[in-house]
């Protein structure tokens, strides 16, 4: 079985990908194709946080919030990207192009880091803006295994944002 860079199984069929709705405004929802279950829930939860605390997700303009895509990581490697397992998302990608630094303000970077460093997040998400090589500021990926992810998801689903994500995605409750 093929795995992505973070060790999660690659999803080859779109029918196995969950369409996670992000309730960004009343009457408007964005969706991200992500892995079903806890990993997708955590990324959807972060996308809603990003929308409310960092930068609004584009609802009316170009569709530039991306999730699942079967492909290798950027560069000469043949390793599957974490997008291939549905465990990575790119948010407002056209505003934060791959390889560009400083596409967020200091306050926005602080908000991203503050969230990712919260104890309850347990290092579950890694930000491409923190890569030591080429920066990928649009990119957020699952960085922990199933045990940690399950614990984080249990904590987050009780939060106000978690409840909103679950309400918008009732069809995925079977994974919880």
N, C-alpha and C positions, 0 to 999 in steps of 0.2 A: 504494500500500500504506500503510495506516494505521500510525503509530508511536506508541509511548508517550512520555512526557515525556523519558526518557533515550535515545530514539532507536532502541530495539529494536522490531521488528515486533510488532504486536498479534496475539495468538492468539485467533481467534474460535470455534474448535471445541474442545470438551473432549477430543476424541480426540487432539489434538496436544499436550496438556499431559502432563507426566511426573508420576507419583505418587511423590515422593521419600520413602522411608521413613527415619525418624530413629530409630536404635536407642537409645532413652532408658534402658531398663532391660532386664535379661534377661527375655525372655518378653513384653515390651511394646514396641510400636513406635508412633510417631506418624507420620503422613504429611502432607506438604505438597504441594499441587499447584503445581508450578513449571515453568519453561521446561526442556525437555530440554537435555542437554549441559552445558558448562562453567558457564554462569550458574546453572543449577539446582543443580549440584554445590557451587558456592561458597556459595550460600545455605543448602543442607542442612548443609554443613560448619559454617557459622556457627551454625545452629540447635542443632547438637550441642554446640558450644562454649558457647553461651548456657545450655543445659541443665546442663552440667557445671560451669561457672565463674561464671555470673551468677545464674541463677534456674531452678529445675527447671520444665520444661514440664509443664503439667497433663496427666496421663495419665488419671486416674480421674474428674476433674470435667468441667465444660463444655468442649466443643470450641472453643477460642478461639485457635487458631494457624491463620492464614489465608495463602493465597498468591494464585494466579491468580483474577482476577475481572474481567470486561470491564466497565469503568466509567470515568467521567471522574474527574479528581482532585477532592478535596473543595473545595467553594467554587464560585464562579460560572464558572469556566473550563470550556471544552469540550475541553481537552486530555486525552487518554487517560492514566489513571494507569499507573504502572509495574506495578501488579498486572495490568493488561490484557495485558502482554507476558510475564507469568510471571517478572518480574525484581524482585519485591518480596514481602516476607513481613511479617506481623504476628505477634509472639510474645507469648503470654499477654495478649492484647488486652483482656480484661475487667478485668485488673488494672492496665492502663496506658492508660486511655481517651484518645482523641484530644482534644487541647487542654489536658490536665492536665499540669502540671509537677511534678517532684519525686516521681514514682511509684517511682523507684529510690533506694536508699541511695547515699551517696557512694562506698562500696566497690564497689557494683554498677556505677555509672557509670564508675569507674576501670577496672574489668575490661572493660567495653564499649570504652572509648577505647583501652585498652592493646592490645586485639586489633585494632581497626580501624587503629591507627597502626603496626602491625608492618610492617617493610620488605617482607616477603614478601606482604603483602596489597595493596601498591601502590595504596592508595586505592580498592580495588575495591568497597567497600560504604560507603554513607552511612547515618547513623542519623538518624531523624526527631527525636530528642531534641536534635540540634544545629541544627535549622532556626532561621533568624533570625526567622521569623514564628511562626505557631501551631505549638506543639510536637506531635509525634506519636511519643511514646516507645516505643510498641509496634512501630514501623515500621523496617525495614531494607531497603535497595534497592541494586541494582547501579548503580555510579556511573562505570564505565569501559567502553570499547569492547571489541570482540572480541579484539583483539591482546593487550591487558593481561589480560583475563579468561582467555584461554587459558594465558598464562604463569603466572598465579596458580594456576589449577586444576592445572597440571602439578606445581607445587611442593607444593600441599596434598594431592594424592592419594598422595604418599609418606609423609605424616604418619600417626601412629597413628589419629587421627580420620578422616583421609581413607580409610585402609584399611577402617575400620569402615563408613563410608558406602558405599564401593564394595561391600563384602561384603553389606550389606543391600539393595543396588540392583543386583545383578549383571545384571539385564535391561537396564540402561542402559549397559553397557560398550561397546556399539557406538558411542557418542558420544565415546569416548576413544580 
